[in-house]
Amino acid sequence: MPQSQSTTSISMAPTRPVPFVRPLPTATRRHPTADRGRPDARGEWLRFAPVQPLFRARAAQRLAVLAYHGVTDHRSFGAQLDRLRRLATPVSLTAVLQAVTEQRPLPPRSVLVTFDDADRSVLTHALPALDARGIPATAFVISELIGTERPFWWHEADFLARHGGRARSLDCGHPSQLLPRLKAMPDPDRRRSLHELRVSADRRPPRQEQLTPADLLALRDGGVAIGNHTQGHPCLGRCDDATVRAEITGAHEALTRWLGEPPIAFAYPDGGHDPRAETVLQELGYRLGFLSDHRLGPRIPSHPLQISRLQVDSTTSTRRFDTILSGLEPAYRRWRRQAVA
């Protein structure tokens, strides 16, 4: 096992009665294209595409880095890990670094599992599942949340807006437009708008227990490497130079203090590369940097501070999971975007 992790309890919300839903007969079979309107239907349909075997063969010579955001469905997540054990070669952050350092390709079908933001489900749900299967992983943490009960700022903003929160720069309209508008703002405007939402909302958001410094050590001891995801998860492209530097170096110093060693890996907030951030990372001695561009990468990363990752969720069906791993679903999404443009 490459680095570490631990276990903790999570608070349980009061249970509510669940309405009875009559299940479909077990004999019911649906055509692969019948459910295209469902969130996972696209991947399920693509799995039957004639080109899927070709994409799978090509993916064998690529590096797949999976980017999760916590684990909300531990059974589905376990099924995905079982799939990785059968179809791929799980590798550690150390193995990726070694491939870069020695310029020696990783094994065919190499897959690195990563988590952004690192909520407590990485400790309570992901770690036991990973440990049981001997699969290493990496968690990129937001340093200013460690040891607190503060929610992620995007969850907080959504809650405040739904409970009367208003901000001068946000003509909110539909709630789905709130987050894109906040992310598009220069960072000082985003912070000011968040403050205005807090002051004007009728209710405060519920607390969210975050990881502690001891939890980070437990994760590392369990095979989960810890990486830098900035202090407060701003959109770096909307920050001035001083803020970019402060966000990275502040998190770097905190993680070094808690872990007893400096982190070597960084994940760009919102997944987009920022050249100013890369300069700071080089100065601090970072060896690996990860995007969220929904692509496969080479088995020897050609740009170690710009390594591609595939976006995946713990609720993703195994059929769609296969098309993401093969690169077919990401290619299809890029084609759709180009067709619409």
C-alpha positions in Angstrom: 0.0 0.0 0.0 1.3 3.5 -0.8 0.2 5.9 1.9 -2.5 6.2 4.5 -6.0 6.7 5.9 -8.4 6.2 8.9 -11.9 5.8 10.1 -14.4 8.0 12.0 -18.1 8.1 12.7 -20.5 10.5 10.9 -23.6 12.0 12.3 -26.8 10.6 11.1 -29.7 12.8 10.2 -33.2 11.9 11.6 -34.8 9.3 9.4 -38.0 10.1 7.6 -40.5 7.6 6.3 -39.8 6.5 2.8 -42.8 6.2 0.5 -43.4 2.8 -1.0 -42.4 2.5 -4.6 -43.5 -0.6 -6.5 -40.4 -2.2 -8.1 -40.3 -3.1 -11.7 -40.7 -6.9 -12.4 -37.3 -8.5 -12.5 -38.0 -9.9 -16.0 -38.2 -6.4 -17.4 -35.5 -5.7 -19.9 -34.9 -2.2 -21.4 -33.3 -1.5 -24.8 -30.0 0.3 -24.4 -31.3 3.5 -26.0 -34.6 3.5 -24.1 -33.3 5.5 -21.1 -31.2 8.2 -22.8 -33.0 10.9 -20.8 -31.7 9.5 -17.5 -28.4 11.0 -16.2 -26.4 7.8 -16.7 -28.2 6.7 -19.8 -25.6 8.3 -22.1 -22.8 6.1 -20.8 -25.0 3.0 -20.8 -25.9 3.5 -24.5 -22.3 4.3 -25.4 -21.1 1.0 -23.9 -22.9 -0.8 -26.8 -21.2 1.5 -29.5 -19.2 -0.5 -32.0 -16.1 1.7 -31.3 -16.0 0.9 -27.6 -13.6 -2.0 -28.0 -11.3 0.2 -30.0 -11.3 2.9 -27.4 -10.7 0.3 -24.7 -7.7 -1.0 -26.5 -6.3 2.5 -26.9 -7.0 3.3 -23.3 -4.7 0.4 -22.3 -1.8 2.5 -23.4 -2.9 5.6 -21.5 -3.1 6.8 -17.9 -6.5 7.2 -16.4 -6.7 9.5 -13.3 -10.2 9.4 -11.8 -11.3 12.6 -10.0 -14.0 12.0 -7.4 -15.7 14.5 -5.0 -16.5 12.3 -2.0 -18.4 9.1 -1.8 -22.2 9.3 -1.5 -23.0 5.7 -2.6 -20.6 3.3 -0.9 -22.0 0.3 -2.7 -21.7 1.8 -6.1 -18.2 3.0 -5.3 -17.2 -0.5 -4.1 -18.5 -1.9 -7.4 -16.4 0.6 -9.3 -13.3 -0.4 -7.3 -14.0 -4.0 -8.0 -14.2 -3.1 -11.7 -10.8 -1.4 -11.5 -9.3 -4.5 -9.9 -10.6 -6.7 -12.8 -10.0 -4.3 -15.7 -7.2 -2.0 -14.7 -3.9 -1.6 -12.8 -4.4 0.7 -9.8 -1.3 2.8 -9.2 -0.2 5.2 -6.4 0.9 8.8 -6.6 4.4 7.6 -5.9 4.3 5.3 -8.9 3.2 8.3 -11.1 6.0 10.4 -9.8 8.5 7.6 -10.4 7.3 7.3 -14.0 7.9 11.0 -14.4 11.3 10.9 -12.7 12.7 7.8 -14.4 10.9 8.5 -17.7 9.6 4.9 -17.6 6.0 4.2 -18.6 3.5 3.0 -16.1 2.0 -0.4 -16.6 -0.8 -0.8 -19.2 -4.3 0.2 -18.0 -2.9 2.2 -15.1 -5.5 4.1 -13.0 -4.9 6.6 -10.2 -7.8 7.3 -7.9 -8.1 10.9 -6.6 -10.5 13.0 -4.5 -10.9 16.7 -4.7 -12.0 18.8 -1.7 -11.8 15.7 0.6 -15.0 15.8 2.6 -15.3 13.3 5.5 -16.8 10.6 3.2 -13.2 10.1 1.9 -12.3 8.9 5.4 -15.5 7.1 6.4 -16.6 5.5 3.1 -13.7 5.6 0.6 -10.9 4.6 2.9 -12.4 1.3 4.1 -13.3 0.4 0.5 -9.9 1.2 -0.8 -8.1 -0.5 2.0 -10.1 -3.7 1.6 -9.0 -3.9 -2.0 -5.5 -2.7 -1.6 -6.1 0.3 -3.9 -4.0 3.5 -3.2 -5.5 6.9 -3.7 -4.8 10.7 -3.3 -6.9 13.3 -1.6 -6.5 17.0 -2.4 -7.7 19.1 0.6 -8.8 22.7 1.2 -6.6 23.7 4.0 -8.7 26.4 5.7 -11.5 24.0 6.2 -9.4 21.4 8.1 -10.5 21.1 11.7 -13.6 23.2 11.2 -17.4 22.7 10.8 -17.7 25.1 7.9 -19.5 24.0 4.7 -17.9 24.3 1.3 -18.5 27.8 0.1 -20.5 26.7 -3.0 -22.8 24.7 -0.7 -23.1 27.6 1.7 -23.9 30.1 -1.2 -26.7 27.8 -2.5 -28.2 27.4 1.0 -28.1 31.1 1.7 -29.7 32.0 -1.7 -32.5 29.6 -1.0 -33.1 31.2 2.4 -33.5 34.8 1.4 -29.9 35.7 0.9 -29.3 38.5 -1.6 -26.1 40.2 -3.0 -25.9 43.3 -5.1 -23.8 41.7 -7.8 -26.1 38.7 -8.0 -29.4 39.0 -9.7 -29.8 35.4 -8.9 -32.7 34.4 -11.1 -32.8 30.6 -11.2 -30.8 29.0 -8.3 -28.9 26.9 -10.9 -27.3 30.2 -12.2 -25.9 31.2 -8.8 -22.7 29.1 -8.8 -21.7 29.9 -12.4 -22.1 33.6 -11.7 -20.1 33.4 -8.5 -17.3 31.5 -10.2 -17.2 34.0 -13.1 -16.6 37.0 -10.7 -13.2 38.4 -9.8 -12.3 36.8 -6.5 -12.8 40.0 -4.3 -16.4 40.3 -5.8 -17.1 36.6 -5.1 -16.0 37.0 -1.4 -18.0 40.2 -1.0 -21.1 38.6 -2.5 -20.7 35.6 -0.2 -20.6 38.1 2.8 -23.7 39.8 1.6 -25.5 36.5 1.2 -24.5 35.6 4.8 -25.7 38.9 6.2 -29.1 39.0 4.4 -30.1 35.3 4.6 -32.9 34.2 7.0 -31.0 31.2 8.2 -27.4 30.1 8.7 -26.3 27.0 6.8 -26.0 23.7 8.7 -22.6 22.9 10.0 -20.5 20.4 8.0 -17.9 18.5 10.0 -14.6 18.6 8.1 -11.5 16.4 8.3 -9.0 17.2 11.1 -5.2 17.2 11.0 -5.3 13.8 12.7 -7.6 12.5 10.0 -5.1 13.6 7.4 -2.5 11.5 9.1 -4.9 8.5 9.3 -5.6 8.8 5.6 -1.9 8.9 4.7 -1.2 5.9 7.0 -4.0 4.0 5.1 -2.7 4.5 1.6 -4.2 7.9 0.6 -1.6 10.5 -0.2 -2.5 14.1 0.7 -2.2 16.9 -1.8 -2.7 20.7 -2.0 -6.1 22.1 -3.2 -5.4 25.7 -2.1 -6.6 27.4 1.1 -10.1 28.3 0.1 -10.8 26.8 -3.3 -11.1 30.1 -5.3 -11.2 30.1 -9.1 -7.6 30.9 -9.7 -8.2 32.5 -13.1 -10.3 35.1 -11.3 -7.6 35.9 -8.7 -4.8 38.5 -8.9 -1.2 37.3 -8.7 -0.9 37.9 -5.0 -4.0 35.9 -4.2 -2.8 33.0 -6.4 0.4 32.9 -4.5 -1.2 33.2 -1.1 -3.8 30.5 -1.8 -1.1 27.9 -2.7 1.6 28.8 -0.3 -0.8 29.2 2.7 -2.1 25.6 2.1 1.4 24.3 1.5 2.6 25.6 4.8 -0.4 24.3 6.7 -0.1 20.8 5.1 3.6 20.7 5.8 3.0 21.5 9.4 0.3 18.9 9.8 1.9 16.1 7.8 5.5 16.7 8.9 6.6 16.8 5.2 5.7 19.0 2.3 3.1 17.9 -0.2 4.3 17.1 -3.7 1.0 17.1 -5.6 -1.5 19.8 -6.4 -5.0 19.8 -8.0 -6.2 23.0 -9.6 -9.5 24.3 -8.2 -12.2 23.8 -10.8 -9.7 21.8 -12.8 -8.4 24.5 -15.1 -4.6 25.1 -15.5 -3.2 28.5 -14.4 0.3 29.4 -15.5 0.9 31.7 -12.5 -0.1 28.8 -10.2 2.3 26.5 -12.0 5.1 29.0 -11.5 4.4 29.0 -7.7 4.2 25.2 -7.6 7.7 25.0 -9.3 9.1 27.4 -6.8 7.7 25.3 -3.9 9.1 22.0 -5.3 5.8 20.4 -6.5 6.3 17.5 -8.8 2.8 16.7 -10.0 -0.2 18.9 -10.8 -3.7 17.7 -11.8 -6.4 19.1 -14.1 -10.0 18.1 -14.4 -10.3 18.2 -18.2 -12.0 14.8 -18.6 -9.2 13.2 -20.7 -6.9 10.3 -20.5 -3.2 11.0 -20.4 0.1 9.4 -21.5 1.6 6.6 -19.3 4.6 9.0 -18.9 3.0 12.3 -18.2 4.5 14.8 -20.7 3.6 17.8 -18.5 3.9 16.7 -14.9 2.2 19.8 -13.6 -0.7 19.4 -16.1 -1.9 15.8 -15.8 -5.3 15.1 -17.2 -8.1 13.6 -15.1 -11.4 12.0 -15.8 -14.5 13.3 -13.9 -16.4 10.5 -12.2 -18.9 10.1 -9.4 -19.5 7.4 -6.8 -23.0 7.0 -8.2 -21.9 6.4 -11.8 -23.2 3.1 -13.1 -20.7 0.5 -14.0 -21.7 0.6 -17.7 -21.0 4.4 -17.9 -17.9 3.8 -15.7 -16.6 1.6 -18.4 -17.1 4.2 -21.1 -15.4 6.8 -19.0 -12.4 4.6 -18.4 -12.1 3.8 -22.1 -12.2 7.4 -23.1 -15.2 7.0 -25.3 -17.6 9.0 -23.1 -15.1 11.9 -22.8 -14.6 11.9 -26.5 -18.3 11.9 -27.1 -18.8 14.8 -24.8 -16.1 16.8 -26.6 -17.7 16.0 -30.0 -21.1 17.2 -28.7 -19.6 20.5 -27.5 -17.9 21.1 -30.8 -21.1 20.2 -32.7 -23.2 22.6 -30.7 -20.5 25.4 -31.1 
